[in-house]
Amino acid sequence: MKVHVVRTGVANLASVFAAIERAGGAPTFAEDAATVTAAEALVLPGVGAFGAAMDSLHELGLVDALRARLQAGRRTLAICLGMQLLFEESDEAPGVKGLGVVPGRVVKLSGDVRVPQLGWNWVLPDSPSGVLTPGLAYFANSYRAEAAPRDWSVARTPYGESFPSAIARDEVLACQFHPELSGEYGQGLVRRWLAGGARDDARRRRVIPCLDVRDGRVVKGVKFMNLRDAGSPGELAGAYEAQGADEIVVLDVSASTEARRTRLATVREVRARLAIPLTVGGGVRSLDDAAALLEAGADKVSMNTAAVQRPDLVSEIASRFGTQCAVLAIDATERADGGWEVLTLSGRERTGLDAIAWAREAESRGAGELLVTSLDRDGTHSGYDLPLLRAMSDAVRIPVIASGGAGTPEHLVDALRAGADAVLAASIFHDGQQTVGTVKRVLSSHGIEVRP
């Protein structure tokens, strides 16, 4: 992954570049607002003075672009002075405004301690999980955040008094210490941030086998066509759970085209084998349809064709059963003029509806998750549509499941790095090319947190 590093004029860029390269990234400079805005991953480093750094950012014309990126929660790592710049102001430079993305001010270290703090000290997360873990890191600071911001994950360091030494939210990670100088602990932090962003919460990325079902049997094809038999839904679901699947998705691929409900017997058969979440879709047109699936054993229901035809269906299901139950499936194809169009009826009907706009509308109506399938990639083993996933993940705040095109474990890595919260795959599991367990081991080797 290309990682852009802001050249502020007040940073130790050689060590930052080396840490990114060790983590598997390809560092390069970001020196204009357009690059800051477009970068998939961005590092805001800094040593020196608050006022000088803000002056540099203003001279380069980067302030607005940085502020917008950080407010959107896009993948950004702020180091040392870079963390302080996120706040509203600093006692080091009275009257100079910071980026103001994080409320509060930066104050000088106090207590019976030597200032600056130079050396190794503990980083102790309030709730160790995700990107923030306990460890020893290298500090070189005279100032620190006065208080921990609300709604951020926080790690603290004892020096005179305990102060916030790292904060994380969405895909933004800010560290008062220098991860690039903190040995294996710091290198692991950079690796985790680069691999999965800074989603510092208890979630682990999910691997979800999909069972496309027709006439009570699992089928698989290419771009929803030329379907072939792949086995029993109940037997496959049970086998995938034993391999370590996090959830199972069952989609009745002919229910919408045949204008009928998903066969409840299939749902009951699968539920009898499972002790993990089950999402079921196909032919969901009403609250009664959703209720029947839930009663038969589904935990979540997936809507597609009927939701496009009547968007109020999303709101109704979310209001009645909760947003966590309302999954919107989006089958998308790339348009010749750019962007993606929504397809319905198992890919048979073009709608003219922009996929990104539809995702945003569905979120506003209460959808709790998006299952995004690239029809262009489905069954091809050529990899997920990464631009589509990036666009979807940037457009909404609800989880995005990547679907369509998985051929190797590395394809799943790519999808998660593109912003997906979970990866769905079918034929690589049905055909015995990979097991869920082997895929998870590959994800872990790339620094992506998964359930063992």
PADOZA-631620 format. One record per residue (C-alpha): residue in one letter; x negated, y negated, z. Coordinates in steps of 0.5 Angstrom, whole numbers, plus 500, padded with zeros to 3 digits. Layout:
residues N
@r->a | east->X | north->Y | up->Z
...
END
This chain:
residues 452
@r->m | east->500 | north->500 | up->500
@r->k | east->498 | north->493 | up->498
@r->v | east->497 | north->489 | up->505
@r->h | east->496 | north->481 | up->504
@r->v | east->492 | north->478 | up->509
@r->v | east->494 | north->470 | up->510
@r->r | east->487 | north->466 | up->509
@r->t | east->488 | north->461 | up->515
@r->g | east->481 | north->459 | up->515
@r->v | east->481 | north->461 | up->523
@r->a | east->480 | north->468 | up->522
@r->n | east->475 | north->474 | up->523
@r->l | east->478 | north->477 | up->516
@r->a | east->472 | north->482 | up->515
@r->s | east->474 | north->486 | up->521
@r->v | east->481 | north->485 | up->519
@r->f | east->480 | north->488 | up->512
@r->a | east->476 | north->494 | up->515
@r->a | east->482 | north->496 | up->519
@r->i | east->487 | north->496 | up->514
@r->e | east->482 | north->500 | up->509
@r->r | east->481 | north->505 | up->515
@r->a | east->489 | north->505 | up->516
@r->g | east->490 | north->507 | up->508
@r->g | east->492 | north->500 | up->506
@r->a | east->489 | north->496 | up->500
@r->p | east->488 | north->489 | up->503
@r->t | east->488 | north->483 | up->499
@r->f | east->489 | north->475 | up->500
@r->a | east->495 | north->471 | up->501
@r->e | east->494 | north->464 | up->499
@r->d | east->500 | north->461 | up->497
@r->a | east->508 | north->461 | up->499
@r->a | east->510 | north->466 | up->493
@r->t | east->505 | north->471 | up->495
@r->v | east->507 | north->471 | up->503
@r->t | east->515 | north->471 | up->500
@r->a | east->514 | north->477 | up->496
@r->a | east->508 | north->481 | up->500
@r->e | east->511 | north->488 | up->502
@r->a | east->506 | north->488 | up->508
@r->l | east->503 | north->481 | up->511
@r->v | east->498 | north->480 | up->516
@r->l | east->497 | north->473 | up->520
@r->p | east->491 | north->473 | up->523
@r->g | east->487 | north->468 | up->527
@r->v | east->482 | north->466 | up->532
@r->g | east->481 | north->459 | up->534
@r->a | east->485 | north->453 | up->536
@r->f | east->493 | north->453 | up->535
@r->g | east->493 | north->446 | up->532
@r->a | east->488 | north->447 | up->527
@r->a | east->491 | north->453 | up->525
@r->m | east->498 | north->450 | up->524
@r->d | east->495 | north->444 | up->520
@r->s | east->492 | north->449 | up->515
@r->l | east->498 | north->453 | up->514
@r->h | east->501 | north->446 | up->513
@r->e | east->496 | north->444 | up->508
@r->l | east->497 | north->451 | up->504
@r->g | east->504 | north->450 | up->504
@r->l | east->506 | north->457 | up->508
@r->v | east->510 | north->454 | up->514
@r->d | east->517 | north->455 | up->511
@r->a | east->515 | north->462 | up->507
@r->l | east->512 | north->465 | up->513
@r->r | east->518 | north->462 | up->518
@r->a | east->523 | north->465 | up->513
@r->r | east->519 | north->472 | up->512
@r->l | east->519 | north->473 | up->520
@r->q | east->526 | north->471 | up->521
@r->a | east->528 | north->476 | up->516
@r->g | east->524 | north->481 | up->520
@r->r | east->520 | north->483 | up->514
@r->r | east->514 | north->487 | up->515
@r->t | east->509 | north->483 | up->518
@r->l | east->503 | north->483 | up->523
@r->a | east->501 | north->477 | up->527
@r->i | east->494 | north->478 | up->531
@r->c | east->491 | north->474 | up->537
@r->l | east->492 | north->466 | up->535
@r->g | east->497 | north->469 | up->530
@r->m | east->502 | north->471 | up->535
@r->q | east->501 | north->464 | up->539
@r->l | east->503 | north->461 | up->532
@r->l | east->510 | north->465 | up->532
@r->f | east->512 | north->461 | up->538
@r->e | east->515 | north->454 | up->539
@r->e | east->509 | north->450 | up->542
@r->s | east->503 | north->451 | up->545
@r->d | east->499 | north->447 | up->551
@r->e | east->493 | north->447 | up->547
@r->a | east->496 | north->442 | up->542
@r->p | east->501 | north->438 | up->545
@r->g | east->506 | north->435 | up->540
@r->v | east->504 | north->440 | up->535
@r->k | east->510 | north->445 | up->533
@r->g | east->509 | north->452 | up->532
@r->l | east->513 | north->456 | up->527
@r->g | east->518 | north->457 | up->532
@r->v | east->521 | north->464 | up->530
@r->v | east->520 | north->466 | up->537
@r->p | east->523 | north->461 | up->543
@r->g | east->518 | north->459 | up->548
@r->r | east->511 | north->456 | up->549
@r->v | east->504 | north->458 | up->550
@r->v | east->500 | north->456 | up->556
@r->k | east->493 | north->457 | up->559
@r->l | east->491 | north->463 | up->563
@r->s | east->492 | north->462 | up->570
@r->g | east->490 | north->465 | up->577
@r->d | east->483 | north->467 | up->580
@r->v | east->481 | north->470 | up->573
@r->r | east->475 | north->468 | up->568
@r->v | east->478 | north->464 | up->562
@r->p | east->477 | north->466 | up->556
@r->q | east->479 | north->473 | up->558
@r->l | east->473 | north->477 | up->554
@r->g | east->473 | north->484 | up->554
@r->w | east->478 | north->490 | up->554
@r->n | east->484 | north->490 | up->558
@r->w | east->491 | north->495 | up->559
@r->v | east->497 | north->494 | up->554
@r->l | east->503 | north->497 | up->558
@r->p | east->509 | north->497 | up->554
@r->d | east->516 | north->496 | up->558
@r->s | east->519 | north->502 | up->554
@r->p | east->513 | north->506 | up->551
@r->s | east->516 | north->508 | up->544
@r->g | east->515 | north->507 | up->536
@r->v | east->509 | north->502 | up->535
@r->l | east->508 | north->500 | up->542
@r->t | east->504 | north->505 | up->546
@r->p | east->500 | north->504 | up->552
@r->g | east->492 | north->503 | up->552
@r->l | east->486 | north->499 | up->552
@r->a | east->485 | north->494 | up->547
@r->y | east->480 | north->488 | up->546
@r->f | east->482 | north->481 | up->548
@r->a | east->479 | north->474 | up->547
@r->n | east->484 | north->469 | up->549
@r->s | east->485 | north->463 | up->553
@r->y | east->492 | north->462 | up->552
@r->r | east->498 | north->467 | up->552
@r->a | east->506 | north->467 | up->552
@r->e | east->509 | north->464 | up->558
@r->a | east->515 | north->469 | up->558
@r->a | east->517 | north->475 | up->554
@r->p | east->522 | north->473 | up->549
@r->r | east->529 | north->476 | up->549
@r->d | east->531 | north->482 | up->544
@r->w | east->524 | north->484 | up->543
@r->s | east->520 | north->490 | up->545
@r->v | east->515 | north->488 | up->550
@r->a | east->508 | north->490 | up->552
@r->r | east->504 | north->487 | up->558
@r->t | east->497 | north->486 | up->560
@r->p | east->495 | north->484 | up->567
@r->y | east->490 | north->478 | up->568
@r->g | east->491 | north->474 | up->573
@r->e | east->498 | north->475 | up->573
@r->s | east->502 | north->480 | up->568
@r->f | east->503 | north->476 | up->561
@r->p | east->506 | north->479 | up->554
@r->s | east->501 | north->481 | up->550
@r->a | east->505 | north->484 | up->544
@r->i | east->512 | north->484 | up->542
@r->a | east->516 | north->488 | up->536
@r->r | east->522 | north->487 | up->533
@r->d | east->525 | north->490 | up->526
@r->e | east->518 | north->490 | up->522
@r->v | east->515 | north->484 | up->526
@r->l | east->509 | north->486 | up->531
@r->a | east->505 | north->481 | up->534
@r->c | east->499 | north->482 | up->539
@r->q | east->495 | north->477 | up->543
@r->f | east->489 | north->482 | up->543
@r->h | east->485 | north->484 | up->537
@r->p | east->487 | north->491 | up->534
@r->e | east->482 | north->491 | up->529
@r->l | east->477 | north->491 | up->534
@r->s | east->480 | north->496 | up->539
@r->g | east->477 | north->502 | up->537
@r->e | east->482 | north->508 | up->536
@r->y | east->488 | north->505 | up->540
@r->g | east->488 | north->499 | up->536
@r->q | east->487 | north->503 | up->529
@r->g | east->493 | north->507 | up->531
@r->l | east->497 | north->501 | up->532
@r->v | east->495 | north->499 | up->525
@r->r | east->496 | north->505 | up->522
@r->r | east->503 | north->506 | up->525
@r->w | east->505 | north->499 | up->523
@r->l | east->503 | north->500 | up->516
@r->a | east->506 | north->507 | up->516
@r->g | east->513 | north->505 | up->519
@r->g | east->513 | north->498 | up->520
@r->a | east->514 | north->495 | up->527
@r->r | east->521 | north->498 | up->529
@r->d | east->519 | north->499 | up->536
@r->d | east->525 | north->503 | up->539
@r->a | east->527 | north->510 | up->541
@r->r | east->529 | north->512 | up->534
@r->r | east->524 | north->517 | up->530
@r->r | east->525 | north->517 | up->522
@r->r | east->530 | north->523 | up->520
@r->v | east->529 | north->528 | up->515
@r->i | east->536 | north->530 | up->512
@r->p | east->538 | north->536 | up->508
@r->c | east->544 | north->535 | up->503
@r->l | east->549 | north->540 | up->501
@r->d | east->552 | north->539 | up->495
@r->v | east->558 | north->543 | up->495
@r->r | east->563 | north->546 | up->490
@r->d | east->568 | north->551 | up->491
@r->g | east->565 | north->553 | up->497
@r->r | east->558 | north->554 | up->495
@r->v | east->552 | north->549 | up->495
@r->v | east->550 | north->547 | up->488
@r->k | east->545 | north->543 | up->485
@r->g | east->543 | north->540 | up->478
@r->v | east->540 | north->534 | up->475
@r->k | east->544 | north->527 | up->475
@r->f | east->550 | north->531 | up->478
@r->m | east->550 | north->535 | up->472
@r->n | east->549 | north->542 | up->470
@r->l | east->550 | north->545 | up->477
@r->r | east->547 | north->551 | up->479
@r->d | east->549 | north->556 | up->485
@r->a | east->544 | north->555 | up->491
@r->g | east->547 | north->559 | up->497
@r->s | east->552 | north->559 | up->502
@r->p | east->553 | north->552 | up->506
@r->g | east->554 | north->555 | up->513
@r->e | east->547 | north->559 | up->512
@r->l | east->543 | north->554 | up->509
@r->a | east->545 | north->549 | up->514
@r->g | east->543 | north->554 | up->520
@r->a | east->537 | north->555 | up->517
@r->y | east->535 | north->548 | up->516
@r->e | east->537 | north->546 | up->523
@r->a | east->532 | north->552 | up->525
@r->q | east->527 | north->549 | up->521
@r->g | east->527 | north->542 | up->524
@r->a | east->533 | north->538 | up->520
@r->d | east->535 | north->532 | up->524
@r->e | east->542 | north->532 | up->521
@r->i | east->546 | north->535 | up->515
@r->v | east->550 | north->532 | up->510
@r->v | east->555 | north->536 | up->506
@r->l | east->558 | north->532 | up->500
@r->d | east->564 | north->536 | up->496
@r->v | east->562 | north->533 | up->489
@r->s | east->568 | north->535 | up->485
@r->a | east->573 | north->532 | up->491
@r->s | east->574 | north->525 | up->488
@r->t | east->574 | north->528 | up->480
@r->e | east->579 | north->533 | up->482
@r->a | east->583 | north->528 | up->487
@r->r | east->583 | north->532 | up->493
@r->r | east->580 | north->532 | up->500
@r->t | east->574 | north->536 | up->502
@r->r | east->575 | north->543 | up->503
@r->l | east->576 | north->543 | up->511
@r->a | east->574 | north->551 | up->511
@r->t | east->567 | north->549 | up->509
@r->v | east->566 | north->543 | up->514
@r->r | east->568 | north->548 | up->520
@r->e | east->564 | north->554 | up->517
@r->v | east->558 | north->549 | up->517
@r->r | east->560 | north->546 | up->524
@r->a | east->560 | north->553 | up->527
@r->r | east->552 | north->554 | up->525
@r->l | east->550 | north->547 | up->527
@r->a | east->548 | north->543 | up->534
@r->i | east->546 | north->537 | up->530
@r->p | east->550 | north->531 | up->527
@r->l | east->554 | north->533 | up->521
@r->t | east->556 | north->528 | up->515
@r->v | east->561 | north->530 | up->511
@r->g | east->564 | north->526 | up->504
@r->g | east->568 | north->527 | up->498
@r->g | east->575 | north->525 | up->497
@r->v | east->576 | north->521 | up->503
@r->r | east->581 | north->516 | up->501
@r->s | east->585 | north->514 | up->508
@r->l | east->584 | north->514 | up->515
@r->d | east->588 | north->521 | up->515
@r->d | east->583 | north->524 | up->511
@r->a | east->577 | north->522 | up->515
@r->a | east->581 | north->524 | up->522
@r->a | east->582 | north->531 | up->518
@r->l | east->574 | north->531 | up->517
@r->l | east->572 | north->529 | up->524
@r->e | east->577 | north->534 | up->527
@r->a | east->574 | north->540 | up->523
@r->g | east->567 | north->538 | up->525
@r->a | east->564 | north->532 | up->522
@r->d | east->561 | north->527 | up->526
@r->k | east->561 | north->522 | up->521
@r->v | east->565 | north->521 | up->514
@r->s | east->562 | north->518 | up->508
@r->m | east->566 | north->514 | up->503
@r->n | east->564 | north->512 | up->496
@r->t | east->569 | north->512 | up->490
@r->a | east->575 | north->510 | up->494
@r->a | east->571 | north->505 | up->498
@r->v | east->570 | north->502 | up->491
@r->q | east->577 | north->502 | up->489
@r->r | east->580 | north->499 | up->496
@r->p | east->574 | north->496 | up->500
@r->d | east->579 | north->495 | up->506
@r->l | east->578 | north->503 | up->507
@r->v | east->571 | north->501 | up->510
@r->s | east->574 | north->497 | up->515
@r->e | east->579 | north->501 | up->517
@r->i | east->575 | north->507 | up->518
@r->a | east->570 | north->503 | up->522
@r->s | east->575 | north->500 | up->526
@r->r | east->579 | north->506 | up->528
@r->f | east->573 | north->511 | up->529
@r->g | east->567 | north->506 | up->530
@r->t | east->562 | north->503 | up->525
@r->q | east->557 | north->509 | up->527
@r->c | east->562 | north->514 | up->524
@r->a | east->563 | north->510 | up->517
@r->v | east->558 | north->512 | up->512
@r->l | east->558 | north->508 | up->505
@r->a | east->555 | north->512 | up->500
@r->i | east->552 | north->508 | up->494
@r->d | east->551 | north->512 | up->487
@r->a | east->546 | north->507 | up->483
@r->t | east->543 | north->506 | up->476
@r->e | east->538 | north->501 | up->474
@r->r | east->541 | north->496 | up->469
@r->a | east->537 | north->494 | up->463
@r->d | east->538 | north->487 | up->465
@r->g | east->535 | north->488 | up->472
@r->g | east->538 | north->490 | up->479
@r->w | east->543 | north->496 | up->480
@r->e | east->550 | north->498 | up->478
@r->v | east->555 | north->502 | up->483
@r->l | east->557 | north->509 | up->480
@r->t | east->563 | north->513 | up->482
@r->l | east->567 | north->519 | up->481
@r->s | east->560 | north->523 | up->482
@r->g | east->556 | north->518 | up->477
@r->r | east->561 | north->519 | up->471
@r->e | east->564 | north->512 | up->472
@r->r | east->561 | north->505 | up->471
@r->t | east->564 | north->500 | up->476
@r->g | east->560 | north->493 | up->474
@r->l | east->559 | north->492 | up->481
@r->d | east->552 | north->490 | up->483
@r->a | east->549 | north->495 | up->488
@r->i | east->546 | north->490 | up->493
@r->a | east->552 | north->486 | up->493
@r->w | east->556 | north->492 | up->495
@r->a | east->552 | north->494 | up->500
@r->r | east->552 | north->487 | up->504
@r->e | east->560 | north->487 | up->503
@r->a | east->560 | north->494 | up->506
@r->e | east->556 | north->492 | up->512
@r->s | east->560 | north->486 | up->513
@r->r | east->566 | north->490 | up->513
@r->g | east->563 | north->495 | up->519
@r->a | east->559 | north->500 | up->515
@r->g | east->554 | north->503 | up->520
@r->e | east->550 | north->507 | up->515
@r->l | east->548 | north->507 | up->507
@r->l | east->547 | north->513 | up->503
@r->v | east->543 | north->510 | up->497
@r->t | east->542 | north->515 | up->491
@r->s | east->539 | north->513 | up->485
@r->l | east->543 | north->517 | up->479
@r->d | east->537 | north->516 | up->475
@r->r | east->532 | north->520 | up->480
@r->d | east->537 | north->525 | up->482
@r->g | east->534 | north->532 | up->481
@r->t | east->528 | north->530 | up->477
@r->h | east->523 | north->531 | up->483
@r->s | east->520 | north->524 | up->480
@r->g | east->520 | north->521 | up->487
@r->y | east->525 | north->516 | up->490
@r->d | east->527 | north->509 | up->487
@r->l | east->523 | north->505 | up->491
@r->p | east->525 | north->498 | up->489
@r->l | east->532 | north->500 | up->490
@r->l | east->530 | north->502 | up->497
@r->r | east->526 | north->496 | up->498
@r->a | east->532 | north->491 | up->496
@r->m | east->537 | north->495 | up->500
@r->s | east->533 | north->495 | up->506
@r->d | east->532 | north->488 | up->506
@r->a | east->539 | north->486 | up->504
@r->v | east->542 | north->489 | up->510
@r->r | east->541 | north->491 | up->518
@r->i | east->544 | north->497 | up->518
@r->p | east->540 | north->504 | up->517
@r->v | east->539 | north->506 | up->510
@r->i | east->538 | north->513 | up->508
@r->a | east->534 | north->514 | up->501
@r->s | east->537 | north->520 | up->496
@r->g | east->535 | north->522 | up->489
@r->g | east->529 | north->524 | up->487
@r->a | east->525 | north->528 | up->492
@r->g | east->520 | north->532 | up->489
@r->t | east->514 | north->532 | up->494
@r->p | east->513 | north->531 | up->502
@r->e | east->509 | north->524 | up->499
@r->h | east->515 | north->522 | up->496
@r->l | east->519 | north->522 | up->503
@r->v | east->513 | north->518 | up->506
@r->d | east->514 | north->513 | up->500
@r->a | east->521 | north->512 | up->501
@r->l | east->520 | north->511 | up->509
@r->r | east->515 | north->506 | up->507
@r->a | east->519 | north->502 | up->503
@r->g | east->524 | north->501 | up->508
@r->a | east->529 | north->507 | up->509
@r->d | east->531 | north->509 | up->516
@r->a | east->532 | north->516 | up->514
@r->v | east->530 | north->521 | up->507
@r->l | east->535 | north->526 | up->504
@r->a | east->533 | north->531 | up->500
@r->a | east->536 | north->537 | up->497
@r->s | east->533 | north->541 | up->491
@r->i | east->526 | north->541 | up->494
@r->f | east->529 | north->545 | up->500
@r->h | east->534 | north->549 | up->496
@r->d | east->529 | north->552 | up->492
@r->g | east->524 | north->554 | up->497
@r->q | east->518 | north->549 | up->495
@r->q | east->518 | north->546 | up->502
@r->t | east->521 | north->547 | up->509
@r->v | east->523 | north->541 | up->513
@r->g | east->518 | north->543 | up->518
@r->t | east->512 | north->542 | up->513
@r->v | east->515 | north->536 | up->511
@r->k | east->515 | north->533 | up->518
@r->r | east->508 | north->535 | up->519
@r->v | east->506 | north->531 | up->513
@r->l | east->510 | north->525 | up->515
@r->s | east->507 | north->525 | up->522
@r->s | east->500 | north->526 | up->518
@r->h | east->501 | north->519 | up->515
@r->g | east->503 | north->516 | up->522
@r->i | east->511 | north->516 | up->521
@r->e | east->514 | north->518 | up->528
@r->v | east->519 | north->524 | up->527
@r->r | east->522 | north->529 | up->532
@r->p | east->518 | north->535 | up->532
END
